Amino acid sequence: MIPLKPLGRWLRPGLLLALSVFLTGCSSAILDPKGQIGHDQKTLLITATVLMLLVVVPVIIMTLAFAWKYRASNTKARYEPKWSHSTAIEVVVWSIPCMIVLVLAVLTWRSSHSLDPYRPLESDTKPVVIEAISLDWKWLFIYPEENIATVNEITFPVDTPLNFKITSDSVMNAFFIPQLGTMIYSMTGMETKLHLIANEIGEFPGMSSHYSGAGFSKMHFTAHSVTNEQYQQWLAKVRAESNTLDKTAFAALVDDKNHDWHPVTYFGTSEAGLFDWVIAKHMGNNQHYGMDHKAMSHEGHEMPAGDHEGHDAAAAPAGADAADHAEHTADEHAAAGHAGHAGSGE
């Protein structure tokens, strides 16, 4: 019989200490989700942790119990120096981990598809489209369907899908609203996508979760989940601003590399296609981003009317030369043919 009282006296505090250490890496916001994606990720995190603890906890307990039972001062412990195999132990130590790994594999496969950040959320409500551009060291948000833009603040209706299109005009960053769900990177010359939803009204902190330079620690924004009526009021407030987000205003934002937090800024109007322009300017020789196939196939082939006349005039002599060449070639072949026949006749 293993005396568990001395062991239990140290086991409970030890487990609490270990749990507190393990949870230091978890943000309280992640464990307090306010959106469906966040709830699903929290459930997955807890489920995976519990499954792994089914192996970890018994191993810790048995390690401590065996160390106590077979201590040097315990002369009553059975000593079996020739013991080498136990089928029962082999079955337990292999079957349980294999089953846990199998369950984790199924969970991983299912969650990888159901929580895919590129997968649109199913809803009867029309989504709000937000284009996010990471700058040094702030976030620029464009509402293309509303023709407005903001810096370091977004607002959206509760229970409404959010379709984020994300890119960067600087180094790589990571767009993250912990209480709503998935983090995804923003990179120059690329467009990443993220679909989220807020199921509660409130203010949720957003950030860049990827180190990106001196002002990284101040690269925060606020996400407001509001009622539909409050959302319309917010849109009206932003549209009342006289600022316009065009390429000139964008360049000013890019040049402003203050390490401190950039104050919230509203733009009452926004130049169409600015998000695509930001991506295209970082794509080098690939300047066709955002163009449809028909536009790309005709780009560079149009010419002024005057050029058509010169082209036609140049084409006429070329056509005549080609015809003369064909005629001379035919005569030469015919002559060669007669000569050949004559030679064979001889």
C-alpha positions in Angstrom: 0.0 0.0 0.0 1.4 3.3 -1.1 1.2 6.0 1.6 -0.5 8.8 -0.3 -1.0 11.3 2.5 2.6 12.7 2.3 2.4 12.6 -1.4 -1.0 14.4 -1.6 0.3 17.1 0.7 2.7 18.2 -2.1 0.7 17.0 -5.1 -2.1 19.5 -5.0 0.1 22.6 -4.6 2.4 21.3 -7.3 -0.4 20.8 -9.8 -1.7 24.3 -9.1 1.7 25.7 -9.6 2.2 23.8 -12.8 -1.2 24.8 -14.1 -0.5 28.5 -13.4 2.8 28.3 -15.2 1.2 26.6 -18.3 -1.6 29.2 -18.4 0.7 32.2 -18.3 1.0 31.8 -22.1 -2.7 32.1 -22.6 -4.3 35.5 -22.8 -7.5 36.1 -20.7 -9.1 37.5 -23.9 -8.6 34.2 -25.7 -10.4 32.4 -22.8 -13.2 35.0 -22.8 -14.4 34.9 -26.5 -17.1 37.2 -27.8 -17.6 35.6 -31.2 -18.4 32.2 -32.7 -14.9 31.6 -34.1 -13.4 32.5 -30.7 -15.8 30.1 -28.9 -15.0 27.3 -31.3 -11.3 27.9 -30.8 -11.6 28.0 -27.0 -13.5 24.7 -27.1 -10.8 23.1 -29.2 -8.0 24.4 -26.9 -9.7 23.0 -23.8 -10.5 19.7 -25.4 -7.0 19.2 -26.7 -5.5 20.2 -23.3 -7.8 17.8 -21.4 -7.0 14.9 -23.8 -3.2 15.4 -23.3 -3.6 15.7 -19.6 -5.1 12.2 -19.6 -1.5 11.1 -20.3 0.5 13.8 -18.5 -1.3 13.7 -15.1 -1.1 9.9 -14.6 2.6 9.9 -15.6 3.4 12.6 -13.1 1.4 10.9 -10.4 3.0 7.5 -11.1 6.5 9.0 -11.2 6.0 10.6 -7.8 4.4 7.5 -6.4 7.1 5.1 -7.6 9.8 7.4 -6.3 8.1 7.4 -2.9 7.4 3.6 -2.8 10.9 2.5 -3.9 12.8 5.0 -1.8 16.0 3.7 -0.2 14.5 3.8 3.3 11.4 1.6 2.4 12.7 -1.9 3.1 9.3 -3.4 2.6 9.2 -2.6 -1.2 9.4 -5.7 -3.3 12.8 -6.0 -5.2 12.7 -7.8 -8.6 16.1 -7.2 -10.3 15.3 -9.7 -13.1 11.9 -8.2 -14.1 11.9 -7.1 -17.8 8.4 -7.3 -19.3 4.7 -6.9 -18.6 2.1 -7.4 -21.3 -0.5 -5.4 -19.3 1.8 -2.4 -19.0 2.7 -2.5 -22.7 -0.9 -2.5 -23.7 -1.7 0.4 -21.4 1.3 2.6 -22.3 0.8 2.1 -26.1 -3.0 1.9 -26.5 -4.0 5.0 -24.5 -1.6 7.4 -26.3 -2.5 5.9 -29.7 -6.2 6.5 -29.0 -5.6 10.0 -27.8 -3.5 10.8 -30.9 -6.2 9.4 -33.1 -8.9 11.6 -31.4 -6.6 14.6 -31.7 -6.0 13.8 -35.4 -9.8 13.8 -36.0 -10.2 17.1 -34.1 -7.4 18.7 -36.0 -8.7 17.6 -39.4 -12.2 18.8 -38.6 -11.2 22.1 -37.0 -8.7 22.8 -39.8 -11.6 23.0 -42.2 -14.4 24.4 -40.0 -12.1 27.2 -38.6 -10.3 27.9 -41.9 -9.9 31.8 -41.9 -10.6 31.9 -45.6 -13.9 30.1 -45.2 -16.9 32.5 -45.3 -19.3 32.3 -42.4 -22.8 31.0 -43.0 -25.3 33.8 -42.3 -28.5 35.3 -43.7 -27.0 38.8 -42.9 -25.0 40.6 -45.5 -21.3 40.7 -44.4 -19.4 43.9 -43.8 -16.3 44.1 -45.9 -13.2 45.7 -44.4 -9.9 46.2 -46.1 -7.0 46.3 -43.5 -3.6 47.7 -44.3 -0.8 47.5 -41.8 1.6 50.5 -41.7 4.4 51.7 -39.4 2.9 51.5 -36.7 -0.8 51.7 -37.2 -3.7 50.0 -38.9 -5.6 51.6 -41.8 -9.1 50.3 -42.4 -11.1 50.9 -45.6 -14.8 50.2 -46.0 -15.0 49.9 -49.8 -18.8 49.5 -49.8 -19.3 52.5 -47.6 -16.5 54.6 -49.3 -15.0 55.6 -45.9 -11.7 54.8 -44.1 -10.4 54.9 -40.5 -7.1 54.6 -38.7 -6.9 52.4 -35.6 -10.6 51.9 -35.2 -13.3 49.7 -36.7 -17.0 49.5 -36.0 -19.5 46.9 -37.2 -23.0 45.5 -36.3 -23.3 42.7 -33.8 -24.2 39.2 -35.3 -22.9 40.3 -38.7 -20.2 38.4 -40.6 -17.0 40.4 -41.1 -15.0 39.8 -44.3 -11.5 41.1 -43.8 -9.1 41.6 -46.7 -5.6 42.2 -45.3 -2.3 43.4 -46.7 0.8 45.4 -45.6 2.6 48.4 -47.0 5.5 47.8 -44.7 7.1 44.8 -43.0 5.1 41.7 -42.2 2.6 42.1 -39.3 -0.2 40.0 -37.9 -3.9 41.1 -37.6 -5.4 39.8 -34.4 -8.6 40.5 -32.3 -8.2 37.9 -29.5 -11.8 37.9 -28.3 -13.1 37.3 -31.8 -10.8 34.6 -33.1 -8.1 33.8 -35.6 -4.8 35.7 -36.1 -3.6 36.0 -39.7 -0.5 37.7 -41.2 -0.4 40.8 -43.4 2.3 40.8 -46.0 3.3 43.2 -48.8 2.2 42.2 -52.3 -0.3 39.7 -51.0 -3.9 39.6 -49.8 -4.9 37.4 -46.9 -8.4 36.9 -45.8 -10.2 36.5 -42.5 -13.8 35.9 -41.5 -15.0 36.8 -38.1 -18.3 37.6 -36.2 -19.1 39.2 -32.9 -22.0 37.7 -31.0 -22.0 40.3 -28.2 -22.0 44.1 -28.1 -18.8 45.6 -26.8 -15.3 47.0 -27.4 -12.6 44.4 -28.2 -8.9 45.3 -28.4 -7.0 44.5 -31.6 -3.3 44.4 -32.2 -0.4 43.3 -34.3 0.8 40.1 -32.7 4.0 40.0 -34.8 7.1 42.0 -33.9 7.6 44.7 -36.6 9.9 47.3 -35.3 10.3 50.2 -32.8 6.6 51.1 -32.6 5.2 47.6 -32.5 4.1 47.8 -28.8 1.8 50.7 -29.6 0.3 49.1 -32.8 -3.2 48.7 -31.2 -6.7 49.4 -32.5 -10.2 49.0 -31.1 -13.0 47.0 -32.6 -16.5 48.2 -31.7 -19.5 45.8 -31.9 -22.7 47.8 -31.9 -26.4 47.6 -32.9 -27.5 48.3 -36.5 -28.8 51.7 -35.5 -25.5 52.7 -33.8 -23.6 51.4 -36.8 -25.6 53.7 -39.1 -24.9 56.6 -36.7 -21.2 55.9 -36.7 -21.2 55.8 -40.6 -22.9 59.2 -40.7 -20.3 60.6 -38.2 -17.4 59.3 -40.3 -18.9 60.6 -43.6 -19.3 64.0 -42.1 -15.5 64.3 -42.0 -13.9 66.4 -44.8 -10.8 64.2 -45.0 -10.4 62.1 -48.2 -8.2 59.1 -48.3 -6.4 59.2 -51.6 -2.9 58.4 -52.7 -1.6 61.7 -51.3 -3.2 61.1 -47.9 -2.0 57.5 -47.9 1.6 58.7 -48.5 1.3 61.0 -45.6 0.2 58.1 -43.3 3.1 56.0 -44.6 5.6 58.8 -43.9 4.3 59.3 -40.4 6.5 56.7 -38.5 5.8 58.0 -35.0 6.6 55.3 -32.5 3.7 56.3 -30.3 0.1 55.2 -30.7 -1.5 56.9 -33.7 -4.8 58.6 -32.7 -8.0 57.5 -34.3 -8.6 59.2 -37.6 -11.6 59.3 -39.9 -11.8 59.8 -43.7 -15.2 60.8 -44.9 -14.4 59.5 -48.4 -12.0 57.0 -49.8 -10.5 56.7 -53.3 -11.8 53.5 -55.0 -9.3 50.8 -55.6 -6.7 52.0 -53.1 -6.3 48.6 -51.5 -5.6 46.9 -54.8 -3.2 49.7 -55.7 -1.2 49.1 -52.5 -0.9 45.4 -53.3 0.0 46.0 -56.9 2.8 48.5 -56.2 4.7 45.8 -54.3 4.3 43.1 -56.9 7.2 44.1 -59.1 6.7 43.1 -62.7 3.2 41.7 -62.0 1.1 44.8 -62.6 -2.1 43.0 -63.5 -3.4 42.5 -60.0 -7.1 43.3 -59.8 -7.6 43.3 -63.6 -10.0 40.9 -65.2 -8.7 38.5 -67.9 -10.3 40.5 -70.8 -8.6 43.7 -69.6 -5.2 42.0 -69.3 -5.5 40.4 -72.8 -6.1 43.8 -74.4 -3.7 45.9 -72.3 -0.8 47.2 -74.4 -2.5 46.3 -77.7 -4.6 49.4 -78.2 -3.1 52.1 -80.4 -4.2 55.5 -81.6 -6.1 55.8 -84.9 -3.1 57.5 -86.6 -0.9 54.6 -85.7 -3.3 52.3 -87.5 -2.7 54.1 -90.8 1.0 53.7 -90.5 0.6 50.1 -89.5 -1.7 49.4 -92.5 0.7 51.2 -94.8 3.6 49.2 -93.6 1.6 46.0 -93.8 0.8 46.6 -97.5 4.4 46.5 -98.9 5.1 43.6 -96.6 2.2 41.7 -98.0 3.3 42.5 -101.6 6.8 41.4 -100.8 5.5 38.2 -99.4 3.4 37.6 -102.5 6.4 38.2 -104.8 8.5 35.9 -102.7 6.0 33.2 -102.9 5.7 33.6 -106.7 9.5 33.5 -107.3 9.7 30.5 -105.0 7.1 28.6 -107.0 8.9 29.4 -110.3 12.2 28.2 -108.9 10.7 25.0 -107.7 9.0 24.4 -111.0 12.3 25.0 -112.9 14.1 22.7 -110.5 11.4 20.1 -111.1 11.7 20.2 -114.9 15.5 20.0 -114.7 15.2 17.0 -112.5 12.7 15.2 -114.8 14.9 16.0 -117.8 17.9 14.5 -116.1 16.0 11.3 -115.2 14.7 11.1 -118.8 18.3 11.1 -120.1 
